[in-house]
Amino acid sequence: MTFPHHFSSAASRGPVRRAVLATAVILCGMAGLAGCGKTISIGDTAPATPSSSSPPATAASGAGNTALQVVDSTAADAGLTGTGGTVVGAAVQEAPPKWVQLSAVTSPSLSDPHLININQAALYRFDGDNADPTHSHCNDACAAKWPPVTIKQGGNVYLAGVDRDEVGAIRRDDGQVQITVGGAPVYRFAGDTKPGDLNGQGVGRTWFAVGPKGERVTG
């Protein structure tokens, strides 16, 4: 996989209803992919002592089913191109993509590895999000400015320079499945309009590029 000149691959150096995660390692039978992957399932947290007068809680659409499949391979290895992934810019996806690529790279302004998607859009984390359990606090107007990296239920996540054990998912308040890395929900920034932009870096002192283990990258 190749990147624009301002990026260099770092692959060679290298959880309204609150959701919970369950992970299971499975064998991959995907043609053309040599590595194994893991499934990540999302289930709703049931009340500890439900009231007998209250109707039973219903799961969000798709809850309890496989949320995503993490594949030890790149999208390019699977013969995919950027047309299937999230895009650079402000538009919130009307339909989540079937697959997402997470790649660790370095750039002139950030020497430490940080994540981009298949179209070289920088990815970010928000210090205002909950870590335990993981929960996104960026919704509505915030999500328009910081579009969450969402994926279709059962979609594939391809990796380059990212450990599959760091990749997970949460059910957002709007029901969509959002990718997490190291437990941190991952976003794009509407102010990034072309590959290599890092205009969201340090905004409000709460938004930072996200590293391959979900860490904030400030270098």
Long-range contacts (C-beta under 8 A, 24 or more apart in sequence): 1-74, 1-75, 1-76, 1-103, 1-160, 3-103, 3-105, 3-116, 3-120, 4-120, 4-195, 4-196, 6-107, 6-108, 6-195, 6-196, 7-105, 7-106, 7-107, 7-116, 7-120, 7-195, 7-196, 8-105, 8-106, 8-107, 9-103, 9-104, 9-105, 9-160, 9-161, 10-104, 10-105, 10-106, 10-113, 10-161, 10-212, 11-103, 11-104, 11-160, 11-161, 12-161, 13-113, 13-161, 14-104, 14-113, 14-161, 14-162, 14-163, 14-212, 15-42, 15-133, 15-134, 15-135, 15-168, 15-169, 15-170, 15-171, 15-180, 15-183, 16-173, 17-44, 17-45, 17-57, 17-60, 17-171, 18-44, 18-45, 18-133, 18-135, 19-43, 19-44, 19-45, 19-63, 19-133, 19-135, 19-170, 19-171, 20-44, 20-45, 20-133, 21-134, 21-168, 21-169, 21-170, 23-168, 28-71, 28-72, 30-71, 30-78, 32-77, 32-78, 32-79, 33-71, 33-72, 33-73, 33-77, 33-78, 34-72, 34-73, 35-71, 35-72, 35-73, 36-72, 37-69, 37-70, 37-71, 37-72, 37-164, 38-69, 38-70, 38-164, 38-165, 39-66, 39-67, 39-68, 39-69, 39-70, 40-66, 40-67, 40-68, 40-69, 40-70, 40-167, 40-168, 40-169, 41-65, 41-66, 41-67, 42-67, 42-169, 42-170, 42-171, 42-177, 44-171, 45-133, 60-171, 60-175, 61-175, 62-153, 62-177, 63-171, 65-153, 65-154, 66-153, 66-154, 67-151, 67-153, 67-154, 67-169, 67-171, 67-177, 68-151, 68-153, 68-154, 68-155, 68-156, 68-157, 68-169, 68-177, 68-179, 69-154, 69-155, 69-156, 69-157, 70-156, 70-157, 70-159, 70-164, 70-167, 71-156, 71-157, 71-158, 71-159, 71-164, 72-159, 72-164, 73-158, 73-159, 74-101, 74-103, 74-158, 74-159, 74-160, 75-99, 75-101, 75-118, 75-158, 77-158, 78-156, 78-158, 80-118, 80-158, 81-118, 82-118, 82-119, 84-118, 85-117, 85-118, 85-119, 86-117, 86-118, 86-119, 86-121, 86-147, 86-149, 86-150, 86-188, 87-119, 87-121, 88-119, 88-120, 88-121, 88-188, 88-192, 88-193, 88-194, 88-195, 88-197, 89-121, 89-190, 89-192, 89-193, 90-144, 90-145, 90-147, 90-190, 90-191, 91-147, 92-143, 92-144, 92-147, 93-147, 93-150, 95-152, 96-150, 96-151, 96-152, 96-155, 96-176, 96-177, 97-150, 97-151, 97-152, 97-155, 98-151, 98-152, 98-155, 98-156, 99-151, 99-155, 99-156, 99-157, 99-158, 100-149, 100-151, 100-155, 100-156, 100-157, 100-158, 100-179, 101-157, 101-158, 101-159, 101-160, 102-157, 102-158, 102-159, 102-160, 102-162, 102-167, 102-179, 102-181, 102-186, 103-159, 103-160, 103-161, 103-162, 104-160, 104-161, 104-162, 104-211, 104-212, 105-161, 107-196, 107-198, 109-198, 109-201, 110-198, 110-201, 110-209, 110-217, 110-219, 111-219, 112-211, 112-217, 112-219, 113-161, 113-211, 113-212, 113-217, 114-209, 114-210, 114-211, 114-212, 114-217, 115-162, 115-181, 115-186, 115-209, 115-210, 115-211, 115-212, 116-195, 117-149, 117-188, 119-195, 120-195, 120-196, 121-188, 121-192, 121-195, 121-197, 122-188, 122-189, 122-192, 122-196, 122-197, 122-198, 122-200, 122-201, 122-209, 123-149, 123-186, 123-187, 123-188, 123-209, 123-210, 124-186, 124-187, 124-188, 124-189, 124-200, 124-201, 124-207, 124-208, 124-209, 124-210, 125-181, 125-184, 125-185, 125-186, 125-187, 125-207, 125-208, 125-209, 125-210, 125-214, 125-216, 126-184, 126-185, 126-187, 126-206, 126-207, 127-205, 127-206, 127-207, 127-208, 127-216, 128-206, 129-184, 129-185, 131-183, 131-184, 132-183, 134-168, 134-170, 134-180, 134-183, 134-184, 134-185, 135-170, 136-170, 136-172, 136-173, 136-178, 136-185, 138-185, 138-187, 139-172, 139-173, 139-174, 144-190, 145-189, 145-190, 145-191, 146-187, 146-188, 146-189, 146-190, 146-200, 146-207, 147-187, 147-188, 147-190, 148-172, 148-176, 148-178, 148-185, 148-186, 148-187, 149-178, 149-179, 149-186, 149-187, 149-188, 150-176, 150-177, 150-178, 150-179, 151-177, 151-178, 151-179, 152-177, 153-177, 161-212, 162-212, 163-212, 163-213, 166-212, 166-213, 166-214, 180-214, 181-210, 181-211, 181-212, 181-213, 181-214, 182-211, 182-213, 182-214, 182-215, 183-214, 184-210, 184-214, 186-210
